[in-house]
Structure formats: C-alpha cells, structure tokens
Amino acid sequence: MIARLRANAGFLVLAVFFFLSAWVIDGWDFFTENKSSVSYKFKKALEYRDAQLNDILKEADVHFDTYAYGAFVDTYAKQFDELYDNKQCGLFIFRNDSLIYWTDNSIPVEDNLYYSDYKNRIVKLKSGWYQSVFRQRDNITFVALGLIKHSFPYQNTYLSNSFQKSFDIPNTVEINLLPPDARVTAVEQQKTYNYELIYPEQFEPAQTLRHISIAFYCVFILLFLFFFERLCRQTKSKRHTAIYALGLIALVVLVRYIGFTLSFPGNLYSLELFSPLLYAESDILPSLGDLLLTALTAFYCVYIFSRYITLTRFKEKIPTLAAFCNFSSHI
C-alpha cells in the first residue's frame, strides 16, 4: 500500500500544486474589483436577502388573521415595524388590491396593488431599487421589499445612491431592468432576476486570469482522478480495488456537492454557462453548467463502478444495468 502511494505521489503533489495555484488566482481575481467579482457578490447578496424576505413573509403569514386584523397589529406588528431599521426591509399587506398594513414609510409603495409590479424580483421605486418577494392567501397578498440600492433624484451629505451593506460592491455600479421579452422564465423556486449590471469603464473582466484559473482546476481534477485510478489498477486484491473504487465514487460525489452548494470555484460559476438565462430547470439543476457537471459526475461514477466493481449476480438480474455499465466502460 505504502509503496503504491509513493510510486504515485508525484501525481498527487502535482494535483495539489495546480489546485493551490488555481485557488490563489481565483481569490486574487475575486478580490480585485472587476465585472466577474462584482457580479458574483451581487448574486450572492440577492440570494441572502431573498432568504431574509421569505422568512419575513412566512412569519407574517403565520400570525396574520384576516378576521382579527386588530389583534395582529396589537400583538405582532411591533416586531415587524423595526424591519427597516434593522435590515432595511419592509412588509406590506394588501386586502384585494388595497394596502391595509405597512411597516415603514421609508419605502414609497403604491397603495393599490393593481398599479404595482411587485411580482418582479427587482423593482424600481422612487427612493431606489428593491428586491421583491410576495405570497398570496385568498384575497390577502403579502409583499416583502428589501433595499438593494438607493436612487435619489438629488444627493447630498445625507442622501447618497449607495448599495445596501449586504452587497458590498462599489456604488458606481448601476442596475438596469431588462425589457419584458428578455426576462428570465423559470420555475418559481429559481432565484432568477430580470436585471443587468452596468459597470463604469474601469471594470474590465480579468479574462486571462479567469481562464488560467479554470484551466488549472481542470488539470487538478484530471491528475486527482488519475492518481486514484492508478491505485485501483495496481491493486491485486479485488476486495481492495472495490473499496478504492467506492471511496473514489464517494469522493467525486462529495466534491461535486461542495462545488454545487458553495458555487465553487467562483471563476467557473461566473461564466455565462452557469447563468439561468440559458437554462434553469429546478434548484437541483439551476443552470446549463450545473447540468453538464452533474451529468459528467454521474457518468464517471458509473464508469468507475462498472470497471472496478464486480457484481455478477446483481448484473445478471438487471440486464439493463449490465448493458449500461458495459457501454460506459468501453467509451
């Protein structure tokens, strides 16, 4: 075992080297203000705020009683009234089309739902840009709005067109809504938005660094997989080979899960391939890039399973599995 590890240690060392190099480049590109890093941070802040707004709606929906509106105001309204001061968010409740409850006057909403556009994920109001989440129950509509960026017609020492602190991006970046025919159409669960960011001239994408980082990650994956495959091939015991193969499959699935959950590496997930504009099916497959990576992961796991694990009886009982395993092992 130790001898095999030493014989193949060079591949593992090279894999670690390429991973660390890609990680350093990825981090450098991320913390250098450019279109890629700003777009990534904006997207993550939207997802974070989306969770906050949904929590507000869930709590309001639980406590609000259509037939005991006064009790709601007396008992629960106080905790909602502090939303804007604490999180720069607001809760608004409409009965039919009329506004019957609001937490703060700082967000200038229309008092008639018919003239509002809160079903869009991002809305432009008189005081700025807001993230919108809504929920309906019978004739009651709950709307939660969270500040993205102030947009005042006049600015001074006290009024500035700044982003909400969760976004942490330069105030010189502007937001623009896409035209109706270009808006994202996806399932309701998808966190997709009909916007584009407009950058000042100094925000140029570090394309070369990003491509080098992605290439290094690819080399790391290839060397990493090659290292474990050589261990499987050089093992004489079928039992140990099966253990190594199962361990490799588990490791590949774990790496894919971590990458999917954390959107890692950032440079890879900043590509247009991972945008829901091209494809969005569900939370599990939110982009075309995720679909391709998940499919490659599944195919590789089947390949390893069919090549290094022998389950003759099991395959005889399920001919389709045997045929698929044989097909994948010969590609």
Secondary structure as UniProt FT lines:
FT   HELIX           2..7
FT   HELIX           9..31
FT   HELIX           35..63
FT   TURN            66..67
FT   HELIX           69..75
FT   HELIX           77..81
FT   HELIX           83..87
FT   STRAND          89..95
FT   TURN            96..97
FT   STRAND          98..102
FT   TURN            105..106
FT   HELIX           113..115
FT   TURN            118..119
FT   STRAND          122..125
FT   TURN            126..127
FT   STRAND          128..137
FT   TURN            138..139
FT   STRAND          140..150
FT   TURN            165..167
FT   TURN            171..172
FT   STRAND          174..177
FT   HELIX           180..182
FT   TURN            188..189
FT   STRAND          195..198
FT   TURN            201..202
FT   HELIX           207..234
FT   HELIX           238..262
FT   HELIX           266..269
FT   HELIX           272..274
FT   TURN            276..278
FT   HELIX           288..308
FT   HELIX           312..317
FT   HELIX           319..330
//
